[in-house]
Amino acid sequence: MSNSGEIGAFVCSCADTCDIDLDTARERVEDVAMAASSDLLCEKETVGDICSVVEDRDLEELILTCPAAAGQERLERIERETGATVHFVDQREGAGWVHDKDAATEKTARLVNAARAGLDVESEPASVGGNVGRSVAVVGDAQLAAAMPESADVTLVADGQEFDDVGTDLSDVRLERGRVLDVSGSLGNIEITLEARVTEDCIDCMECVRAGPDDAVTRTPVDVDPDAPGGEWVDVCPTDAIDLDGGKRTVSFDQVVFPDGEDDAPGGTTGYHTDADLGTIAAVSDLLEPDRPSYLDLEMDVCASGDSGQEGCRACYDACPHEAVSKPAPHEVSFDLSACQNCGACTSSCPTGAVELADRSNERLAREVEALLDEEPSGGLLDWSSTTAIDPQVIAFVCSERAETALSRYGQLAASGREDVSYPPILPVRVNCTDTVGQAHVLHALAAGADGVTIVGCGCDCAHSGPDPKSELVERLNAATTDLGLGERVAFLAPEPDAPHAFADELSAFVDDLTETSIPADEHDASGTALGADNELPAYGNRVWTLESIRAILEHVDPERKTIRGLENFGTMSVSEACGLTPTCENLCPTGAIRRDEGNLEFSHERCVDCGLCETGCPESAITMDTGLDLGLLPEYTDGDAWTTVHEEELFECRSCGAVVASVSTVEDLKAQLPDGQMDTVEGHMAEYCSNCKGDLVFNS
């Protein structure tokens, strides 16, 4: 956690191009050692003054309002000269250029406060734990192959092309003949299936090139066109390397660059690059870096993926759009940290908190949301008592890729006079991708007092999850908020860079339909959990964090239903008469939501994450799980008792020691199924003894 005495904040109006009241914005900044303002922070003299202030006050971190690349470059001098870490906030494109003065001023202060709150959540990403190999195949593009990083071992796969006179230096590039039939695999082991009509016995003597049909044989590398006719020319090869039927082989690489190749993974397989641009070269280079920091923090001892060969939760495996999660066995999931692309799809789907983003963790997002939602004070240089500058309060989870770029462009269009752009002052929370956002994030924002929540993403062009990535989530959550008595309060918006008015109209329509929430702002500070001291699930895991937020919401609403629709990771259990009270379900449950108490099987709805492991693992197939939150099963609705009896059965005690064997019905079933289970030296049937006593009886007989 950062010490407030070590943090400073500086607010700027960008040469007064932003309609912001600097004095009021500065006064509204909280929990810092000092706050100052300037109409041009990045001016050379001002930068020098800031350096002096940092050194005089021993500041270690600075929050500066400056979105301009040129300005940021000048302000980074502060880091070089003082060692302090600089964090930038956009008060311009996202506030001063698109909102009125009061809203822009208030929003700027809140953005600084949110950045400050985020610093309280420390993150120290671990290494991915292993380096990606250096073999890189480039298919059919000589210039791209030559431009690959020097640290890569590059192979140029010809794919039937001629590279004899390309005019590109390929001296450090290995050539591989053959046409590509298929590409499969994952980072570190991507296999290319090739077909060639010249075998590896070729010695590049050029006899076939001279004797063969025109344009039918390439020189570099030597290969024969699939449509080339046979004839005597084939026999000129001194090593019999020509095979007109075609020979297939598979070669493996750590990364593959195949411009215009096809990738079945929804967001693209990490290490399989299908574009031919500078971004591809940079992506290849990034994966070659040693000791890369991991995007994920894993706590696999709370994973609910399964046990003893029984499959349970597979949410992360199903959600990952980059094939960075695999299932080596039905009851296991495995993360390839090198293949992760930091989208957050696994973290927003994991019910237990077994996987979390290392940098933009759920706790950090929670602190930022809570700092953005505030009751505005009266008084000050601008009197907020007469009007509310930001009303309604709408949290916007904004994708850091295309969506953030589009919103920035709207501000630039407005400032340049090319478009008259303005839209309601949403309160942005930056996320790596909208895949990061799940039900826990949205419900927490509502519990903290947001009137509405928008998820602002890439729409039909999401680089990770494809078209309409959050439509299903929004539909589910609006059903849940309606059942909770809040009405519909969630929307997904996809801003297009050149369509600012369409975005403004859609956002305005959503905002205009919102009514004031009954939940006060600035009261709920999440702890990230909702269970007692014996809870073993990590704080801010999606399931426990969701339940905490729902409980905070319920203090201020009158739910329309006891069964809340639309929520995942909540399960209700029903048990048939086939249950024999065997301990299997209790032993398999990863969250301690099932227990046996004498002749009763008891279930805790509060603890269940709906992984389904008890249902798939039940030897009697007696358990059925249904998804949904039933308020009536929570302890606050059951006089404090978190446990519900789902099955009652008379227990059979061991004839010898008195230990519980199983239910009476199970023992009777076993006696009927095993009529030969009696022994002359044993009183009764062997099914009437516990496993320990059975062993003794067999040994002594």
Summary of the structure (lengths in Angstrom):
residues: 701
radius of gyration: 32.1
end to end distance: 67.5
largest distance: 102.1
contacts: 2365
relative contact order: 0.08
helix: 31%
strand: 21%
